[in-house]
């Protein structure tokens, strides 16, 4: 069982930065691939980025490449999403997810989810 808690969301102007943090419980954190998803009002949940258990493999969706960076600290059971050059269209609730051995963009394959943190980008 893994419990995930996100933090770091907030209100920021376009062009600004935020760093989201997801802290996990459990002693096997490094065995889980981790991902960030987001969901804007009235839209489906959207894949943002994922990272392998040892941090050696990462992938970001095209709309955030060059602006967002995913990383992890297995010593502290934490995964991060550094978000730079934010745009109003990045406004959403951001969720972290733990996927076990699965690594990819399919939300249905991730077994554990946090409660989400709101990111609002003003124009």
C-alpha positions as CSV (number, residue, x, y, z in Angstrom):
1,X,0.0,0.0,0.0
2,X,1.3,3.4,-1.0
3,X,-0.1,6.8,0.2
4,X,0.7,9.9,-1.8
5,X,0.4,13.5,-0.7
6,X,0.9,16.4,-3.1
7,X,1.9,19.9,-2.2
8,X,3.2,23.1,-3.8
9,X,0.3,24.2,-5.9
10,X,-0.9,27.8,-6.0
11,X,-1.7,30.8,-8.0
12,X,1.0,32.2,-10.3
13,X,1.2,34.6,-13.2
14,X,1.9,33.4,-16.7
15,X,5.7,32.9,-17.2
16,X,6.2,32.1,-13.5
17,X,7.3,28.8,-11.9
18,X,6.1,26.4,-9.3
19,X,7.5,23.1,-7.9
20,X,5.1,20.4,-7.0
21,X,6.1,17.8,-4.5
22,X,4.6,14.3,-3.9
23,X,5.6,12.5,-0.8
24,X,5.0,8.8,-0.6
25,X,4.6,6.4,2.4
26,X,6.0,2.9,2.3
27,X,9.4,1.3,2.2
28,X,9.4,0.3,-1.4
29,X,9.2,3.7,-3.1
30,X,12.1,3.1,-5.4
31,X,10.4,0.1,-6.9
32,X,7.5,2.3,-8.2
33,X,7.4,4.2,-11.4
34,X,5.8,7.6,-10.7
35,X,3.8,10.0,-12.8
36,X,2.1,13.3,-12.8
37,X,-1.3,13.9,-14.3
38,X,-3.5,16.9,-14.4
39,X,-7.2,17.6,-14.9
40,X,-8.7,20.9,-15.9
41,X,-12.4,21.7,-15.3
42,X,-14.6,19.9,-17.7
43,X,-11.7,17.9,-19.2
44,X,-10.4,14.4,-18.8
45,X,-7.4,13.6,-16.7
46,X,-4.3,14.2,-18.8
47,X,-0.8,12.6,-18.6
48,X,2.0,15.1,-17.9
49,X,5.2,13.2,-17.1
50,X,6.6,9.9,-15.7
51,X,9.8,8.7,-14.2
52,X,11.2,5.2,-13.6
53,X,11.9,3.8,-10.2
54,X,15.6,4.6,-10.3
55,X,15.0,8.0,-12.0
56,X,17.0,6.9,-15.1
57,X,14.0,7.2,-17.5
58,X,11.7,10.1,-17.8
59,X,9.1,11.2,-20.3
60,X,7.0,14.3,-20.7
61,X,4.0,15.0,-22.9
62,X,4.7,17.3,-25.8
63,X,2.8,20.3,-24.4
64,X,5.2,20.6,-21.4
65,X,8.5,19.6,-22.9
66,X,11.1,22.3,-22.4
67,X,9.1,23.7,-19.5
68,X,8.4,21.0,-17.0
69,X,10.9,18.6,-15.4
70,X,10.1,15.5,-13.4
71,X,12.6,14.1,-10.8
72,X,12.7,12.0,-7.7
73,X,14.6,11.5,-4.5
74,X,14.3,7.9,-3.4
75,X,16.0,8.6,-0.1
76,X,13.1,10.9,0.9
77,X,10.3,9.1,-0.9
78,X,9.6,12.1,-3.0
79,X,8.9,13.0,-6.6
80,X,8.9,16.5,-8.0
81,X,7.5,18.4,-10.9
82,X,9.3,21.6,-11.6
83,X,7.1,23.8,-13.8
84,X,8.6,26.8,-15.5
85,X,7.3,29.2,-18.1
86,X,3.8,28.5,-16.9
87,X,0.8,29.2,-19.2
88,X,-2.8,29.8,-18.4
89,X,-3.6,26.5,-20.2
90,X,-1.5,24.7,-17.5
91,X,-4.3,25.5,-15.0
92,X,-5.5,22.3,-13.5
93,X,-5.5,20.0,-10.5
94,X,-2.3,18.1,-10.6
95,X,-2.1,14.5,-9.3
96,X,0.8,12.2,-8.6
97,X,0.4,8.5,-9.2
98,X,2.4,5.4,-8.4
99,X,2.4,2.6,-11.0
100,X,4.4,-0.3,-9.7
101,X,6.1,-1.8,-12.6
102,X,4.1,0.1,-15.2
103,X,5.6,3.2,-16.7
104,X,3.6,5.1,-19.3
105,X,0.8,7.5,-20.0
106,X,-2.3,5.4,-19.1
107,X,-4.0,6.6,-15.9
108,X,-5.8,3.3,-15.5
109,X,-2.5,1.5,-15.0
110,X,-1.5,3.5,-12.0
111,X,-2.6,1.9,-8.7
112,X,-2.2,4.7,-6.2
113,X,-3.2,8.4,-6.4
114,X,-2.8,11.5,-4.3
115,X,-5.6,13.9,-3.5
116,X,-4.3,16.5,-6.0
117,X,-3.0,20.1,-5.7
118,X,-4.5,23.0,-7.6
119,X,-2.4,25.0,-10.0
120,X,-3.8,28.3,-11.3
121,X,-2.0,30.4,-13.9
122,X,-3.3,33.8,-14.5
123,X,-2.8,35.6,-17.8
